[in-house]
Amino acid sequence: MTDLHVQKLEQEGFLDIEIDPSLDLFEEIEKLKKEKNAIILAHYYQESDIQDVADYIGDSLGLARKAQETTADMIVFAGVHFMAETAKILNPTKKVVLPDLKAGCSLSDSCPPSLFSKFKEKNPDHLVISYINCSAGIKALSDIICTSSNAQAIVESLPQDQKIIFAPDKNLGAYINKQTGRNMLLWNGACMVHEIFSLEKIVKLKVRHPEAQLIAHPECEEAVLQQSDYIGSTSQLLEYVAQNEASSFIVATETGILHQMIKRAPNKTFIPAPPNNACACNDCPHMKLNTLEKLYLCMKYELPELIMDEELRLKAKRPIDRMLDLSKQLGIK
């Protein structure tokens, strides 16, 4: 969090505040929303209780748009810190809080701004497209931000001879290269959640469930993508299972999405793709740091709050604005 200035606060002490066990946290959170004119934005990978109390649930593109549009005075971001940063970048006059400051991102952490700046300097004729799963510092060094929903369309909108650096996710970048025939220069970063899937275990699952379709996020490694029946962003995967005629799916992304899939298609079967460890499913340890109790405390005390340097915010905002404008021009929902 080198690019994030946080109000001085001993988080451990804050989170140790005892909550009356008789409180109905769902009810209390609804009261706080009205009292503080607050909106809760939650990523699909959050625990089910948080998804159920959120005003909006989405992927990175949807969350960025909702943050830009909101008229709330306080944005409560149930996700990881780069997502809360994006909300602050787009809403400098609004208070942005998140339940747990330790909710980071392995992909974002794999691309330190100091190292990426040197990488960029060695390739001055390259335009920089950065996946939204990065820090404000990386956004400030970028020309265009993208998400897994719009990355291919944004790359295809640029001239074929335009040299491009794609950061920080090498797997998503390699997938876009393959889809577009480009040869983008890729930063060597990855998401721990999507790199840990076991191809061997997935193949065994497909043998046991021959009727099931394997669907995967493009952050997964190429070997998993090659076995997949459908590849798409989080929101695209959700839409696919709702519309497709198949009755069962092996899902190769973070397990939080299963809650929404079951809601959208309650009569279908969803099997989490297994990681290459002893766990049965693949949870993001950062996303799962947020809990309903922390969300309640965060809203009640309006802490921890994100406060960002204005020069950094403006630099990081330009490539996000370009993404949102391009998405509108290209008709990306």
C-alpha positions as CSV (number, residue, x, y, z in Angstrom):
1,M,0.0,0.0,0.0
2,T,2.9,2.4,-0.7
3,D,0.6,4.6,-2.8
4,L,-2.2,4.7,-0.2
5,H,-2.3,7.3,2.6
6,V,-4.5,6.0,5.4
7,Q,-5.8,7.9,8.4
8,K,-3.7,7.1,11.4
9,L,-5.4,4.3,13.2
10,E,-4.4,1.2,15.1
11,Q,-6.5,-1.3,13.0
12,E,-6.0,-4.1,15.4
13,G,-7.5,-2.1,18.3
14,F,-10.4,-0.9,16.0
15,L,-11.3,-4.4,15.0
16,D,-11.1,-5.6,18.6
17,I,-14.2,-3.5,19.5
18,E,-16.8,-5.9,20.9
19,I,-20.1,-6.1,19.1
20,D,-23.3,-6.8,21.1
21,P,-24.1,-10.4,20.1
22,S,-27.8,-9.7,20.2
23,L,-27.5,-7.1,17.4
24,D,-29.1,-8.0,14.0
25,L,-26.2,-6.9,11.8
26,F,-28.2,-6.9,8.7
27,E,-30.8,-4.6,10.2
28,E,-28.1,-2.3,11.8
29,I,-26.2,-2.0,8.5
30,E,-29.5,-1.0,6.7
31,K,-30.0,1.7,9.4
32,L,-26.5,3.0,8.9
33,K,-27.0,3.2,5.2
34,K,-29.9,5.5,5.6
35,E,-28.4,7.5,8.5
36,K,-25.1,8.2,6.7
37,N,-26.4,8.2,3.1
38,A,-23.9,5.4,2.4
39,I,-23.7,2.8,-0.4
40,I,-22.1,-0.6,-0.1
41,L,-20.3,-1.8,-3.2
42,A,-19.2,-5.4,-3.1
43,H,-17.2,-7.6,-5.4
44,Y,-18.5,-11.0,-6.4
45,Y,-15.7,-12.7,-4.4
46,Q,-17.0,-11.4,-1.1
47,E,-18.6,-13.8,1.4
48,S,-22.3,-14.4,0.9
49,D,-23.5,-12.3,3.8
50,I,-21.7,-9.2,2.5
51,Q,-23.1,-9.8,-1.0
52,D,-26.6,-10.1,0.5
53,V,-26.4,-6.7,2.3
54,A,-24.6,-4.8,-0.6
55,D,-26.4,-2.2,-2.7
56,Y,-24.5,-3.3,-5.8
57,I,-22.5,-6.4,-6.5
58,G,-20.2,-6.6,-9.5
59,D,-16.9,-7.1,-11.2
60,S,-14.2,-4.5,-11.5
61,L,-15.8,-2.7,-14.5
62,G,-19.2,-2.6,-13.0
63,L,-17.9,-1.5,-9.6
64,A,-15.9,1.3,-11.3
65,R,-19.0,2.5,-13.1
66,K,-21.1,2.4,-10.0
67,A,-18.5,4.3,-8.0
68,Q,-18.5,7.0,-10.7
69,E,-22.3,7.3,-10.8
70,T,-23.1,7.2,-7.1
71,T,-24.7,10.2,-5.3
72,A,-24.0,8.7,-1.8
73,D,-21.9,10.7,0.7
74,M,-20.0,7.6,1.8
75,I,-18.8,4.7,-0.3
76,V,-18.3,1.5,1.7
77,F,-16.1,-0.8,-0.5
78,A,-16.3,-4.5,0.3
79,G,-13.4,-5.7,-1.8
80,V,-9.7,-5.3,-1.8
81,H,-7.7,-2.1,-1.5
82,F,-7.1,-1.3,-5.2
83,M,-10.9,-1.4,-5.7
84,A,-11.4,1.1,-2.9
85,E,-8.6,3.2,-4.4
86,T,-10.5,3.3,-7.7
87,A,-13.6,4.5,-5.9
88,K,-11.6,7.3,-4.3
89,I,-9.9,8.2,-7.6
90,L,-13.3,8.7,-9.2
91,N,-14.9,10.4,-6.1
92,P,-12.4,12.8,-4.4
93,T,-15.1,14.6,-2.4
94,K,-16.7,11.5,-1.0
95,K,-15.7,9.5,2.0
96,V,-14.4,6.0,1.0
97,V,-14.0,3.4,3.7
98,L,-13.3,-0.3,3.6
99,P,-13.7,-3.0,6.2
100,D,-10.1,-4.3,6.4
101,L,-7.0,-2.5,5.3
102,K,-5.1,-5.8,5.1
103,A,-7.4,-6.9,2.2
104,G,-4.7,-6.5,-0.5
105,C,-4.2,-8.3,-3.8
106,S,-1.4,-10.6,-4.8
107,L,-1.7,-9.5,-8.4
108,S,-1.5,-5.8,-7.5
109,D,1.5,-6.5,-5.2
110,S,3.3,-8.3,-8.0
111,C,3.8,-5.0,-9.8
112,P,5.6,-2.4,-7.7
113,P,5.4,1.1,-9.2
114,S,9.2,1.7,-8.7
115,L,10.1,-1.4,-10.8
116,F,7.4,-0.9,-13.4
117,S,8.5,2.7,-13.9
118,K,12.0,1.4,-14.9
119,F,10.4,-1.3,-17.2
120,K,8.3,1.4,-18.9
121,E,11.4,3.7,-19.4
122,K,13.2,0.9,-21.3
123,N,10.2,0.7,-23.7
124,P,9.4,4.4,-24.4
125,D,7.6,3.7,-27.7
126,H,5.0,1.4,-26.0
127,L,1.5,2.5,-24.9
128,V,0.7,1.1,-21.4
129,I,-2.5,-0.8,-20.9
130,S,-2.9,-1.9,-17.2
131,Y,-5.5,-4.3,-15.9
132,I,-7.6,-2.5,-13.2
133,N,-6.3,-5.0,-10.6
134,C,-3.3,-2.7,-9.8
135,S,-2.3,0.0,-7.4
136,A,-3.0,3.7,-8.0
137,G,0.7,4.1,-8.6
138,I,0.6,1.7,-11.6
139,K,-2.6,3.4,-12.9
140,A,-0.8,6.7,-12.8
141,L,1.9,5.2,-15.0
142,S,-0.6,3.9,-17.5
143,D,-2.3,5.2,-20.7
144,I,-5.4,3.1,-20.5
145,I,-6.9,0.9,-17.8
146,C,-8.9,-2.2,-18.7
147,T,-10.8,-5.0,-17.1
148,S,-11.2,-8.6,-18.1
149,S,-14.6,-7.6,-19.5
150,N,-13.2,-5.0,-21.9
151,A,-9.5,-5.8,-22.4
152,Q,-9.9,-7.5,-25.7
153,A,-12.1,-4.8,-27.2
154,I,-9.8,-2.0,-26.0
155,V,-6.7,-3.7,-27.5
156,E,-8.6,-4.3,-30.8
157,S,-9.6,-0.7,-30.9
158,L,-5.9,0.4,-31.2
159,P,-3.9,0.4,-34.5
160,Q,-2.3,-3.0,-35.2
161,D,1.2,-1.4,-35.3
162,Q,0.8,0.2,-31.9
163,K,3.3,-1.3,-29.5
164,I,1.8,-2.1,-26.1
165,I,2.9,-3.0,-22.6
166,F,0.3,-5.0,-20.8
167,A,0.4,-5.1,-17.0
168,P,0.3,-6.6,-14.5
169,D,-1.4,-10.0,-15.3
170,K,0.7,-12.1,-17.7
171,N,-2.0,-14.8,-18.1
172,L,-4.7,-12.3,-19.1
173,G,-2.2,-10.6,-21.3
174,A,-1.2,-13.8,-23.0
175,Y,-4.9,-14.7,-23.5
176,I,-5.6,-11.3,-25.1
177,N,-2.5,-11.8,-27.3
178,K,-3.8,-15.1,-28.5
179,Q,-7.3,-13.7,-29.2
180,T,-6.1,-10.6,-31.0
181,G,-3.0,-11.9,-32.7
182,R,-1.0,-9.1,-31.0
183,N,2.4,-9.4,-29.4
184,M,2.0,-7.2,-26.4
185,L,5.0,-7.0,-24.0
186,L,3.8,-8.6,-20.8
187,W,4.7,-7.7,-17.2
188,N,5.4,-10.9,-15.2
189,G,2.6,-10.7,-12.7
190,A,-0.2,-13.1,-11.7
191,C,-3.1,-13.7,-9.3
192,M,-2.4,-16.4,-6.7
193,V,-6.1,-17.5,-6.8
194,H,-6.1,-18.2,-10.6
195,E,-2.6,-19.7,-10.8
196,I,-3.2,-22.3,-8.1
197,F,-5.8,-24.4,-10.0
198,S,-4.7,-28.0,-10.4
199,L,-5.1,-29.1,-14.1
200,E,-4.8,-32.7,-13.0
201,K,-7.6,-32.4,-10.5
202,I,-9.8,-30.5,-13.0
203,V,-9.3,-33.2,-15.6
204,K,-10.3,-35.9,-13.0
205,L,-13.4,-33.8,-12.2
206,K,-14.3,-33.6,-15.9
207,V,-14.1,-37.4,-16.1
208,R,-16.3,-37.8,-13.0
209,H,-18.8,-35.2,-14.4
210,P,-18.7,-35.6,-18.2
211,E,-21.9,-33.5,-18.5
212,A,-20.3,-30.5,-16.8
213,Q,-18.9,-27.6,-18.7
214,L,-15.6,-26.1,-17.5
215,I,-15.7,-22.3,-17.4
216,A,-12.7,-20.2,-16.5
217,H,-11.5,-16.7,-15.9
218,P,-8.8,-15.5,-18.3
219,E,-6.5,-14.9,-15.4
220,C,-6.1,-18.7,-15.2
221,E,-3.0,-20.3,-16.7
222,E,-3.0,-21.4,-20.4
223,A,-3.2,-25.1,-19.6
224,V,-6.5,-24.6,-17.7
225,L,-7.9,-22.3,-20.4
226,Q,-7.2,-24.9,-23.1
227,Q,-9.4,-27.3,-21.3
228,S,-12.3,-24.8,-20.9
229,D,-15.6,-24.7,-22.6
230,Y,-16.0,-21.0,-22.0
231,I,-13.6,-18.2,-20.9
232,G,-14.9,-14.9,-19.6
233,S,-14.8,-12.2,-16.9
234,T,-16.5,-12.7,-13.7
235,S,-19.7,-11.0,-14.9
236,Q,-19.5,-12.9,-18.2
237,L,-19.2,-16.2,-16.4
238,L,-22.3,-15.4,-14.3
239,E,-24.3,-14.5,-17.4
240,Y,-23.1,-17.6,-19.2
241,V,-24.3,-20.0,-16.6
242,A,-27.7,-18.3,-16.4
243,Q,-28.2,-18.5,-20.2
244,N,-26.5,-21.7,-21.2
245,E,-28.5,-24.9,-21.4
246,A,-25.9,-27.0,-19.5
247,S,-27.1,-28.2,-16.1
248,S,-23.7,-28.3,-14.4
249,F,-20.5,-26.3,-14.4
250,I,-17.0,-26.7,-13.1
251,V,-16.0,-23.1,-12.1
252,A,-12.4,-22.0,-12.4
253,T,-12.4,-18.7,-10.5
254,E,-12.8,-17.5,-6.9
255,T,-15.6,-19.4,-5.1
256,G,-17.4,-16.2,-4.0
257,I,-19.1,-16.1,-7.4
258,L,-20.9,-19.3,-6.7
259,H,-23.3,-17.5,-4.4
260,Q,-24.6,-15.4,-7.3
261,M,-24.6,-18.3,-9.8
262,I,-26.8,-20.3,-7.4
263,K,-29.1,-17.3,-7.1
264,R,-29.3,-16.9,-10.9
265,A,-29.6,-20.6,-11.7
266,P,-30.9,-22.4,-8.6
267,N,-31.6,-25.6,-10.5
268,K,-28.1,-26.0,-11.8
269,T,-25.0,-27.6,-10.2
270,F,-21.8,-25.6,-9.6
271,I,-18.6,-27.4,-8.8
272,P,-15.6,-25.2,-7.6
273,A,-12.4,-26.1,-9.6
274,P,-9.9,-27.5,-7.1
275,P,-6.5,-25.9,-6.3
276,N,-3.2,-27.8,-6.1
277,N,-3.4,-28.1,-2.4
278,A,-5.5,-29.9,0.2
279,C,-8.4,-27.5,0.0
280,A,-11.6,-28.4,-1.8
281,C,-12.1,-24.9,-3.2
282,N,-10.1,-21.8,-4.1
283,D,-10.8,-18.8,-1.9
284,C,-8.9,-15.5,-2.1
285,P,-7.5,-15.0,1.4
286,H,-7.5,-11.2,0.9
287,M,-11.2,-11.0,-0.2
288,K,-12.2,-13.2,2.7
289,L,-10.6,-10.9,5.3
290,N,-13.8,-8.8,5.0
291,T,-16.6,-9.9,7.3
292,L,-20.1,-8.7,8.1
293,E,-18.8,-7.7,11.6
294,K,-16.0,-5.6,10.1
295,L,-18.4,-4.1,7.6
296,Y,-20.7,-3.0,10.4
297,L,-17.8,-1.4,12.5
298,C,-16.5,0.3,9.3
299,M,-19.8,1.9,8.7
300,K,-20.5,2.9,12.3
301,Y,-17.1,4.5,12.9
302,E,-16.5,5.6,9.2
303,L,-13.0,4.0,9.5
304,P,-10.6,3.1,8.0
305,E,-10.9,5.9,5.5
306,L,-8.8,6.2,2.3
307,I,-7.2,9.6,1.8
308,M,-5.2,10.0,-1.4
309,D,-2.7,12.5,-2.6
310,E,-4.4,14.7,-5.2
311,E,-1.6,14.7,-7.7
312,L,-1.5,10.9,-7.7
313,R,-5.3,10.8,-7.9
314,L,-5.4,13.0,-11.0
315,K,-2.7,11.0,-12.7
316,A,-4.5,7.7,-12.0
317,K,-7.8,9.1,-13.0
318,R,-6.9,9.8,-16.7
319,P,-6.4,6.2,-17.8
320,I,-9.6,5.2,-15.9
321,D,-11.5,7.9,-17.7
322,R,-10.1,6.8,-21.0
323,M,-11.3,3.2,-20.3
324,L,-14.8,4.3,-19.3
325,D,-15.0,6.5,-22.4
326,L,-13.8,3.8,-24.7
327,S,-16.2,1.3,-23.1
328,K,-19.1,3.6,-24.0
329,Q,-17.8,4.2,-27.5
330,L,-17.4,0.5,-28.1
331,G,-20.7,-0.4,-26.6
332,I,-19.3,-2.5,-23.8
333,K,-22.0,-3.0,-21.1
